[in-house]
Amino acid sequence: MTRTILAAAVLALTPALAMAECGWHQKNAAMTCADGMVYDADADACVKVTG
């Protein structure tokens, strides 16, 4: 019975952990743009700063 409860908990938490990982990746990408570049959330990439 304990194994069943543990397995159910793992299966229930897996999607939440996957979503948390995706959020971390987007924040990390914003911090790693090269000089003269800025993170564009719509494009999900670094773009050249104009102006």
C-alpha positions in Angstrom: 0.0 0.0 0.0 2.8 2.4 0.8 4.4 1.8 -2.7 1.0 2.6 -4.3 0.7 5.9 -2.4 4.3 6.8 -3.2 3.9 6.0 -6.9 0.7 8.1 -7.1 2.4 11.0 -5.4 5.3 10.9 -7.9 2.9 10.7 -10.9 0.9 13.6 -9.5 4.0 15.8 -8.9 5.8 15.1 -12.2 3.9 17.7 -14.3 4.4 20.4 -11.7 8.1 19.8 -11.7 8.3 19.9 -15.5 6.5 23.3 -15.5 8.8 24.7 -12.9 11.8 23.6 -15.0 10.4 25.5 -18.0 10.0 28.6 -16.0 13.6 28.5 -14.8 14.9 28.1 -18.3 13.1 31.2 -19.5 14.5 33.3 -16.6 17.9 31.9 -17.2 17.8 32.8 -20.9 17.0 36.4 -20.0 20.2 36.6 -17.9 22.5 35.1 -20.5 22.1 37.5 -23.4 25.4 38.8 -24.8 26.3 42.5 -24.6 24.2 44.6 -26.9 21.4 42.0 -26.8 18.2 41.9 -24.8 15.8 39.0 -24.1 12.6 39.1 -26.1 9.9 37.0 -24.3 7.7 37.0 -27.4 10.5 35.6 -29.6 11.9 33.6 -26.8 15.4 34.7 -27.8 18.0 37.4 -27.5 17.6 40.2 -30.0 19.9 43.1 -30.8 19.2 46.4 -29.0 18.3 49.1 -31.4 18.4 52.9 -30.9 
